[in-house]
Amino acid sequence: MSKTMRAVVKPASAPGAELREVPRPEPGPGEVLVRVETASICGTDLHIFGWDRWAQSRIRPPLVFGHEFCGRIERLGAGVTGLNEGDFVSAEMHIPCGRCFQCRTGEAHICPDVRILGVDGPGCFAEYVVIPAANIWQIADGIAPECAAILDPLGNAVHTVMAGAVSGRSVAIVGCGPIGLMAVAICRASGASPIFAIEPHPERRRLAQALGADAGFDAGQEAAEAEILARTPGRGVDVGLEFSGNPDGIRSLLRLTRRGGRVRLLGIPGRPLELDLARDVIFKGLTLQGINGRRMFETWYEMELLLLSGRLHLEPLFTDRLPMEQFELGLERLRQGVAAKVLLYPNAAAAAVAPSRPGAAAQPAIHSRRP
C-alpha cells in the first residue's frame, strides 16, 4: 500500500482548496483506517472553501475537510474488536469529550467540547480517513451507498422529525434545502399528513413534492399562510419543523402552528431575532424545541430502520456524481444553486459507474448550517 494518498486540502487561511498528495494516515490504538468510497459535499464545506467569517473563526489550516462519507475498513488499529477489514461503514464524525455532564447523562450530541472530523481534524475528502472505532457505523445490507454517504445530514433530519410524534399529524416544513427535503421524505415515510413545504425557490418546492409533500408554498406569498390555515381547517398544523434559520420563516411557522402544537428548530439564524412570545408562543401553549445534530447513537438506529423499511425515498436529492478531482466543480454547482447533493468519488472509476447528471433541474443554493 502506498504511503501517500490524494486529498482535498485547505492549505492556508484564504479562500480555496487544493487536491494534494499527502501522507496516508495510520490508525492508532482504538482507531480504524477507512478507504473512502463515496463522500458528499455539505454547506459547511462551502464555508470552509470560501473562507467566510465562521471558517476564519473555526478552521485551522492545513486541513483535509469533508465529513459525510461511506467506505470500507482497510486496517484495524491495536485493540479494536467487533469490526473487520472489508466492513462497509460510515461514521459519526462528532467526537464528544466523554467526561462532561452531557456526555455522562446520555446527551453526548450536545457536548460543549465536541470535536468534528473534517472541521477540527482530518476529514473524508481523501482516499483514506482514520476514525475512532467507537464512532464507526456498520452499514446494513440493503442500504444504498448514496444513502450511506449522507447519514450525517440525514441524522439531523431524522432527529428533528422524530423528536416528537408526527404519524397522523399535519406538518409544516419551512426551508427545503437538503436537510429540509430529507425531513419531507421522513415525514411521508412516518405517516404524517398533510405535509406542507414552505420555500421561496420553485425548484426546491418541486423537489419537496417529489419527496412526498402534499403541497409547496412560496414563503414570500402573503396568501400562503391563509391557504395552509384553511386546509387545516383554521386550526393550523400540529407540528412545525424549521430548517431555514430565516427570521421571517421562524415567525411564520409559529403563526402556522396550532394552539398546543409543537415546533422544532434546526435552522440557525445568522443574527438575533425578535419574536412575539406572548402572542405566538405563550398564549398558544406552544412547545419549542431546539435540535442540534444527531443523538448518538439512537438516531443512527432510527435511520437504519427507516432506510431498510423501503418507505424512505431520497433519490431526487442526488443530482451530481463526480470524481474527487472535480471537487471544485461540485462546490461551484452548489454555490450557484444548480445541485442538491453532490457525491465525490476518490476512485474515478466509481464515478464512471454513476455519472454526474449536469442536465438535472436546477437546485437553488443550499442554506448552510454547521454539521
C-alpha positions in Angstrom: 0.0 0.0 0.0 1.3 3.5 -0.9 2.4 5.7 2.0 0.7 8.7 0.4 -2.9 9.5 -0.8 -4.8 12.1 -2.6 -6.9 14.5 -0.5 -8.7 17.8 -0.8 -6.7 20.2 1.5 -7.5 23.6 2.9 -3.8 24.7 2.7 -3.9 28.2 4.1 -6.1 30.9 5.7 -7.6 32.1 2.4 -10.3 31.2 0.0 -9.9 28.0 -2.0 -8.6 24.4 -1.6 -6.3 22.1 -3.4 -6.1 18.4 -4.4 -2.8 17.3 -3.0 -0.7 14.2 -2.4 -0.4 13.9 1.4 0.8 11.2 3.8 -1.7 8.4 4.3 -2.8 8.3 7.9 -2.2 5.2 10.1 -4.7 4.1 12.7 -3.6 4.2 16.3 -4.9 2.1 19.2 -8.7 2.1 19.1 -8.9 3.6 15.6 -9.6 2.2 12.1 -8.4 3.2 8.6 -11.3 3.5 6.2 -10.9 3.6 2.4 -13.4 6.2 1.3 -15.7 5.1 -1.5 -18.2 7.9 -1.6 -18.2 11.3 0.0 -20.8 14.1 0.0 -20.4 17.9 0.0 -22.2 19.8 2.7 -22.9 23.5 3.1 -20.2 23.6 5.8 -17.7 22.6 3.1 -18.7 25.7 1.1 -18.0 27.8 4.2 -14.5 26.3 4.5 -13.7 26.7 0.8 -15.0 30.3 0.7 -13.2 31.2 4.0 -16.1 33.2 5.4 -16.2 34.6 9.0 -17.3 31.3 10.5 -14.5 29.4 8.8 -11.9 32.0 9.9 -13.0 31.6 13.5 -13.1 27.8 13.5 -10.7 26.2 10.9 -7.0 25.8 11.5 -5.3 25.1 8.1 -3.8 22.9 6.7 -6.9 20.7 6.9 -8.3 17.8 5.0 -12.0 18.6 5.2 -15.3 16.8 4.5 -17.5 15.0 7.0 -20.1 13.0 5.0 -18.9 9.6 3.6 -19.0 5.8 3.4 -16.3 3.3 2.7 -14.6 0.1 3.7 -12.3 -0.7 6.6 -8.8 -1.1 5.3 -6.9 -1.6 8.6 -7.7 -2.0 12.3 -5.7 -0.3 15.0 -4.5 -2.1 18.0 -7.2 -3.2 20.4 -10.1 -2.8 18.0 -12.7 -5.6 18.3 -16.1 -6.1 16.7 -15.0 -4.8 13.4 -13.3 -6.4 10.4 -11.3 -5.4 7.4 -13.6 -5.0 4.5 -16.7 -3.9 6.5 -18.8 -1.3 4.7 -19.1 1.6 7.1 -19.9 5.2 7.7 -19.1 7.2 10.9 -20.4 9.7 13.4 -17.9 12.5 12.8 -18.7 14.2 16.1 -16.2 13.2 18.8 -17.6 14.1 22.3 -15.3 14.6 25.2 -16.8 11.7 27.2 -16.3 13.5 30.5 -18.8 16.4 30.7 -22.3 16.4 32.3 -23.9 16.0 28.9 -21.7 13.0 27.8 -22.3 11.3 31.1 -26.1 11.7 31.1 -26.9 10.4 27.5 -26.7 13.8 25.8 -23.3 13.5 24.1 -24.6 15.0 20.9 -24.7 18.4 22.7 -21.3 18.0 24.3 -19.9 21.6 24.7 -16.3 20.3 23.9 -17.2 18.2 20.8 -14.6 17.9 18.0 -15.8 17.3 14.5 -13.7 15.4 11.9 -13.5 17.4 8.8 -13.8 20.7 10.8 -11.5 20.3 13.8 -9.4 17.4 12.5 -8.7 15.5 9.2 -11.9 14.6 7.3 -13.1 12.4 4.5 -12.3 14.3 1.2 -9.5 11.8 0.8 -8.7 8.3 -0.3 -8.4 7.3 3.3 -9.6 8.6 6.7 -8.8 7.5 10.3 -11.9 7.2 12.6 -12.1 6.2 16.3 -13.6 2.7 16.3 -16.3 3.8 18.7 -17.6 6.2 16.1 -17.8 3.7 13.2 -21.3 2.7 12.0 -21.6 -0.6 10.1 -23.9 -0.2 7.1 -26.6 -2.9 6.9 -27.1 -4.9 3.7 -29.7 -3.2 1.6 -28.7 0.4 2.2 -27.5 2.1 -1.0 -24.0 3.7 -1.0 -25.6 7.1 -1.8 -27.7 7.0 1.4 -24.8 5.6 3.4 -22.7 8.6 2.4 -25.3 11.1 3.7 -26.1 9.6 7.1 -24.7 12.7 8.8 -27.2 15.2 7.5 -29.9 12.6 7.3 -29.4 12.1 11.0 -30.1 15.8 11.6 -33.4 15.5 9.7 -34.4 12.3 11.5 -33.6 13.8 14.9 -35.7 16.8 14.1 -38.7 14.8 12.8 -38.5 12.1 15.4 -38.2 14.4 18.5 -42.0 14.0 18.8 -44.9 12.2 17.2 -45.7 13.0 13.5 -47.7 10.0 12.4 -51.3 11.0 11.7 -50.4 14.7 12.2 -50.2 17.7 9.9 -46.8 19.1 9.4 -45.4 22.4 8.0 -41.7 22.4 7.0 -40.0 25.7 6.5 -36.8 25.7 4.5 -36.3 23.0 1.8 -32.5 22.8 1.5 -31.2 19.2 1.6 -32.0 18.6 5.2 -35.5 20.1 4.9 -36.0 17.9 1.8 -34.9 14.9 3.8 -37.4 15.8 6.5 -40.2 15.9 3.9 -39.4 12.3 2.9 -39.1 11.2 6.6 -42.4 12.7 7.5 -44.0 10.9 4.5 -42.4 7.6 5.5 -43.6 8.1 9.1 -47.3 8.6 8.2 -47.6 12.4 8.6 -50.4 14.0 6.6 -50.8 16.6 5.2 -47.3 17.8 4.7 -46.8 21.4 3.6 -43.4 22.6 2.3 -42.7 26.3 2.6 -39.8 27.5 0.5 -39.2 30.6 -1.8 -37.3 28.7 -4.5 -39.6 26.9 -7.1 -37.2 24.1 -7.8 -36.9 23.2 -4.1 -40.7 23.2 -3.9 -40.8 20.8 -6.8 -38.3 18.5 -5.1 -40.2 18.7 -1.9 -43.3 17.4 -3.7 -41.3 14.7 -5.4 -40.1 13.6 -2.0 -43.7 13.5 -0.5 -45.0 16.9 0.3 -48.7 17.3 -0.4 -48.2 21.0 -1.4 -45.5 23.5 -1.7 -45.9 27.2 -0.9 -43.8 30.2 -1.7 -42.6 31.7 1.6 -42.9 35.2 0.1 -46.5 34.9 -0.8 -48.9 36.6 1.7 -51.6 34.1 0.8 -49.6 31.1 1.8 -50.3 31.2 5.5 -54.0 31.8 4.8 -54.2 28.8 2.5 -52.4 26.5 4.9 -54.7 27.6 7.8 -57.7 27.0 5.5 -56.5 23.4 4.7 -56.0 22.5 8.4 -59.0 23.8 8.8 -58.5 27.0 10.6 -56.5 25.5 13.5 -53.0 25.4 12.0 -50.6 22.5 11.7 -49.9 20.0 14.6 -46.1 20.1 14.0 -43.8 22.8 12.7 -40.3 22.0 11.5 -37.9 24.8 10.9 -34.8 24.4 8.7 -34.1 27.8 7.2 -32.9 29.9 10.1 -34.7 32.8 8.4 -36.3 35.1 10.9 -39.4 35.6 8.8 -39.7 31.8 8.3 -39.5 31.2 12.0 -42.1 33.8 12.8 -44.4 32.4 10.1 -44.1 28.9 11.4 -45.0 30.0 14.9 -48.2 31.6 13.5 -49.0 28.5 11.4 -48.7 26.0 14.3 -51.9 25.3 16.2 -52.6 26.1 19.8 -50.9 23.3 21.8 -48.7 22.4 18.9 -45.0 21.6 18.7 -42.3 23.5 16.9 -38.8 22.0 16.3 -36.0 24.4 15.3 -32.9 23.2 13.5 -32.1 26.1 11.2 -29.5 28.6 12.5 -30.3 32.3 12.3 -27.4 34.5 11.2 -28.3 37.1 13.9 -30.6 37.5 16.9 -34.3 37.9 16.0 -37.4 39.4 17.6 -40.4 37.2 18.4 -43.9 38.0 19.8 -43.6 35.4 22.5 -46.8 36.4 24.2 -49.0 36.1 21.1 -47.3 33.3 19.1 -45.9 31.1 21.9 -47.2 31.7 25.4 -50.9 32.3 24.8 -50.9 29.5 22.2 -49.2 27.0 24.6 -46.6 26.0 22.0 -43.8 23.7 22.8 -40.5 24.9 21.2 -37.5 22.5 20.9 -34.0 23.3 19.7 -32.4 20.5 17.7 -28.6 20.1 17.4 -27.0 17.3 15.4 -28.0 13.6 16.0 -28.4 11.6 19.1 -25.5 9.2 19.5 -26.4 6.6 18.6 -30.2 6.4 19.0 -30.8 8.4 15.8 -28.5 6.1 13.8 -30.6 3.1 14.7 -33.7 5.1 13.6 -32.1 6.0 10.3 -31.1 2.4 9.6 -34.6 1.1 10.2 -36.2 3.8 8.1 -33.9 3.1 5.2 -34.4 -0.6 5.4 -38.2 -0.2 5.6 -38.3 0.7 1.9 -40.6 3.6 2.6 -37.9 6.4 2.7 -37.2 7.5 -0.8 -34.3 10.0 -1.2 -33.3 9.5 -4.9 -34.2 13.0 -6.1 -31.5 14.5 -3.8 -28.6 13.0 -5.7 -28.1 15.4 -8.6 -24.3 15.1 -9.1 -21.7 12.4 -9.0 -18.1 13.5 -9.6 -14.6 12.1 -9.3 -12.8 13.7 -6.4 -10.5 15.6 -8.9 -13.6 17.7 -9.8 -14.4 18.8 -6.2 -14.2 22.5 -7.3 -16.9 21.8 -9.9 -19.1 20.2 -7.3 -18.6 23.2 -4.9 -19.3 25.7 -7.6 -22.5 23.9 -8.7 -23.7 24.0 -5.1 -22.7 27.7 -4.8 -24.6 28.5 -8.0 -27.6 26.6 -6.8 -27.7 24.0 -9.6 -27.2 20.9 -7.4 -28.7 19.3 -4.3 -26.4 16.7 -3.0 -23.0 16.3 -4.8 -21.3 12.9 -4.3 -17.5 12.7 -4.7 -15.6 9.5 -5.6 -11.9 9.3 -4.7 -11.8 6.4 -7.2 -12.7 7.9 -10.6 -13.8 4.5 -11.9 -16.6 4.5 -9.3 -17.9 7.9 -10.5 -18.0 6.5 -14.1 -20.4 3.8 -12.9 -22.7 6.5 -11.5 -22.1 9.5 -13.8 -22.8 13.1 -13.0 -26.2 14.5 -14.1 -25.4 18.1 -15.2 -28.7 18.2 -17.0 -30.7 17.8 -13.9 -33.1 20.5 -12.9 -31.5 23.4 -11.2 -31.4 23.4 -7.4 -31.1 26.8 -5.6 -28.3 27.4 -3.2 -28.2 25.4 -0.1 -28.9 27.1 3.2 -25.8 26.4 5.3 -25.7 25.1 8.8 -22.9 23.6 10.9 -22.5 19.8 10.7 
